[in-house]
Amino acid sequence: MLQDVEAGRSLETEALIGSILEMAKLTNTAAPAIEAVYALVKLLNKVMLLEGGGVKVEKTSKAA
């Protein structure tokens, strides 16, 4: 998914996270953290598609 974000490609939100939520609903299992991640990833995907670009992720070094 990170490679998709960096390249500005549409994310596979439903396949990766939606299926987990579907299983949680079928088994009556609470999954608030996964629901939050799902909402944030969908928002990220929407913003990327609207703005037509990805997000550059850079490594940072530890401050001395």
N, C-alpha and C positions, 0 to 999 in steps of 0.2 A: 504494500500500500504506500510506503514511503516513496518508492520509485515512481509511482503514479502521481503522487503529490508534487514531487520535484519536476516531473515532466509535464504537469498540467493536464493529465488525462483524467477522465471520469473515474471515480472510485467505485469499487465493487461492494458498496455498502450492504446491499441486501444479501448477497451471497456470504459475506464474511461475518456480519454482525446481526443482520435480520434473521438469519436462520437460528442463531443462538436465542434470540428473543422469542421466536416461534416455539422452540423447544421448551423454554421457560413457561410460556403461556399454557402449553399442552400439559405440562406437569404441575401446574399451579405453584411454580417456584418464583419467588420474588427475585428480581434482578435489577435493582435500582442503579447500580454502578454501570452495568452494560447498557441500560436505557439512556443514561447520561452520555456515555461514549457514543452511542448510536446517534443521538441528537446532535452532538458536536461534529461528528464526522459528516453527517448530512448537511450541516451548516457550512462546513469547510468546502464540501463538494459544490454546493450551490454558489458560494462566493467565487470559487475558482472558475466555474462555468460562466458566471455573469461577467467576471473581469477578464476572462480569457487568458488565464495564466496559472502557473504553479507557484509553489513556495520554495525558495532556496534554503536548504538547511545547511548551516555551516558549523563545523566543529569549533569549539572554543577551548582555549588552553586555561589551565588553572592560574589564578592570580597569585603572585608570590607574596 
